[in-house]
Amino acid sequence: MIKISILYPNSGRFDMDYYLGKHMPRSIELLSKGKGYKGVSVERGLGGASPGSAPTYVAMCHYLFDTADDFMAAFLPHAAELQGDMQNYTDIATVIQVSEVAMAH
């Protein structure tokens, strides 16, 4: 299984209400129809390693698919719409990581 992580560094504007209420429902509607889709989670950064410190990432989104090719096949037809919507909730440059899920419990 592959995890595609979209990380939003704590370096700018991020509208979590819009992200959770508009962007993610549309994203799930589109990508969940794709072959190999297993699920998605969204995390809100609350703090760093030291008590009271700021989180490294203000938000993180993690998609699970069988393969990276499955994700790309689901995402690419909708890339313009989803990426175009980003201006409505953030001005942060995202960090993208593709990982193999080596263990899950």
C-alpha positions as CSV (number, residue, x, y, z in Angstrom):
1,M,0.0,0.0,0.0
2,I,1.1,3.5,-0.8
3,K,0.6,6.7,1.2
4,I,0.6,10.0,-0.6
5,S,1.2,12.8,2.0
6,I,0.4,16.4,1.3
7,L,2.1,18.5,4.0
8,Y,1.4,22.1,4.7
9,P,4.3,23.7,6.5
10,N,3.4,26.2,9.2
11,S,4.5,29.1,7.1
12,G,1.4,31.0,5.9
13,R,-2.3,31.2,5.6
14,F,-4.4,28.1,6.0
15,D,-8.2,28.1,6.3
16,M,-9.0,24.7,7.9
17,D,-12.8,25.3,7.8
18,Y,-12.7,25.7,4.1
19,Y,-10.3,22.8,3.7
20,L,-12.5,20.4,5.7
21,G,-15.8,21.8,4.5
22,K,-15.3,22.3,0.8
23,H,-11.9,21.1,-0.5
24,M,-11.7,17.7,1.1
25,P,-15.3,16.6,0.4
26,R,-14.8,17.4,-3.3
27,S,-11.4,15.8,-3.3
28,I,-12.8,12.6,-1.7
29,E,-15.7,12.6,-4.1
30,L,-13.3,12.6,-7.1
31,L,-10.5,10.4,-5.9
32,S,-12.5,7.8,-4.1
33,K,-13.8,6.6,-7.4
34,G,-10.3,5.7,-8.4
35,K,-9.0,2.1,-8.6
36,G,-7.0,1.2,-5.5
37,Y,-8.4,3.9,-3.3
38,K,-8.2,2.8,0.4
39,G,-9.0,6.0,2.3
40,V,-7.8,9.4,3.4
41,S,-7.1,11.2,6.7
42,V,-6.5,14.8,7.5
43,E,-4.5,16.0,10.5
44,R,-4.4,19.5,12.1
45,G,-1.0,20.4,13.6
46,L,-1.3,21.4,17.3
47,G,2.3,21.7,18.5
48,G,5.9,20.8,18.2
49,A,8.2,18.6,20.2
50,S,8.6,21.2,23.0
51,P,5.6,22.2,25.1
52,G,4.0,25.3,23.7
53,S,6.0,25.3,20.5
54,A,4.4,25.7,17.1
55,P,3.7,22.7,14.9
56,T,6.0,22.0,12.0
57,Y,2.9,21.4,9.7
58,V,-0.3,23.3,10.1
59,A,-2.1,20.5,8.3
60,M,-1.4,17.1,6.7
61,C,-3.5,15.0,4.3
62,H,-2.7,11.4,3.7
63,Y,-4.2,9.4,0.9
64,L,-4.0,5.6,0.8
65,F,-3.9,3.7,-2.5
66,D,-2.8,0.3,-3.6
67,T,-0.1,1.8,-5.9
68,A,1.3,5.2,-6.8
69,D,0.0,4.6,-10.4
70,D,-3.5,4.2,-9.0
71,F,-3.2,7.5,-7.2
72,M,-1.9,9.3,-10.3
73,A,-4.7,7.8,-12.4
74,A,-7.3,9.0,-9.9
75,F,-5.7,12.4,-9.4
76,L,-4.5,13.6,-12.8
77,P,-7.9,14.0,-14.5
78,H,-8.9,16.3,-11.6
79,A,-5.5,18.0,-10.9
80,A,-6.5,21.4,-12.4
81,E,-9.7,21.6,-10.3
82,L,-8.1,20.5,-7.1
83,Q,-4.9,22.5,-7.4
84,G,-6.9,25.5,-8.6
85,D,-8.9,25.4,-5.4
86,M,-5.8,25.7,-3.2
87,Q,-5.9,29.5,-3.5
88,N,-9.2,29.4,-1.6
89,Y,-7.6,27.9,1.6
90,T,-3.9,28.5,1.5
91,D,-0.9,30.4,0.2
92,I,1.5,27.7,1.5
93,A,3.8,25.7,-0.8
94,T,3.0,22.1,-0.1
95,V,5.5,19.3,0.5
96,I,4.5,16.0,-1.2
97,Q,5.8,12.6,-0.2
98,V,5.0,9.2,-1.5
99,S,5.7,6.4,1.0
100,E,5.3,2.7,1.1
101,V,3.3,1.7,4.1
102,A,5.7,-0.8,5.6
103,M,3.6,-1.6,8.7
104,A,0.1,-0.7,9.9
105,H,-1.7,-2.1,12.9
